Amino acid sequence: MLKTLRQKLHDEKGQSVVEFAIIMPLILLIIMAMIYFGLFIFAKSVVLFSAHQGGREALNFRTNIQYSEQQKEQFIKNASLQVLQMLPVGASPPEVETIKNENTGLIQITVTYYFKLSLPFIKEITGTNSQPVKSEVFYRFAPPQEI
């Protein structure tokens, strides 16, 4: 009986299952962090592209005097928001702001997207469930000249 008890104590069956159970949560945490980081980088890339698309739209209408400034600004916002449609719905609606400076000939397009952090423990750590992703671009324009 003592011999069988000694054999049971030195038996290594199930050791790999216990090691796997200890390591698996850490591996899953690393994989989830990589996925979220990849999604965040993708959102940053799309927001930057959205701001550039708004700038291109601004350059298309810069010399067109048949549209008012409000219509031109709406075209810029629509172009930027159309690109942002490839992202999932954020924690709050995205914001597009345009600032046109006639003195310097620059137009600034700022796009802000609120990346939603849907992991339950992130809100307790950061205090919020969203992270703003912001991108600003500047384009030089020539004011329209009347003939």
Secondary structure, DSSP 8 states (H G I E B T S, - for coil): -HHHHHHHHT--TTHHHHHHHHHHHHHHHHHHHHHHHHHHHHHHHHHHHHHHHHHHHHHHSTT-TTS-HHHHHHHHHHHHHHHHTTS---SS--EEEEEEETTTTEEEEEEEEEEE---TTHHHHHSSSEEEEEEEEEEE-------
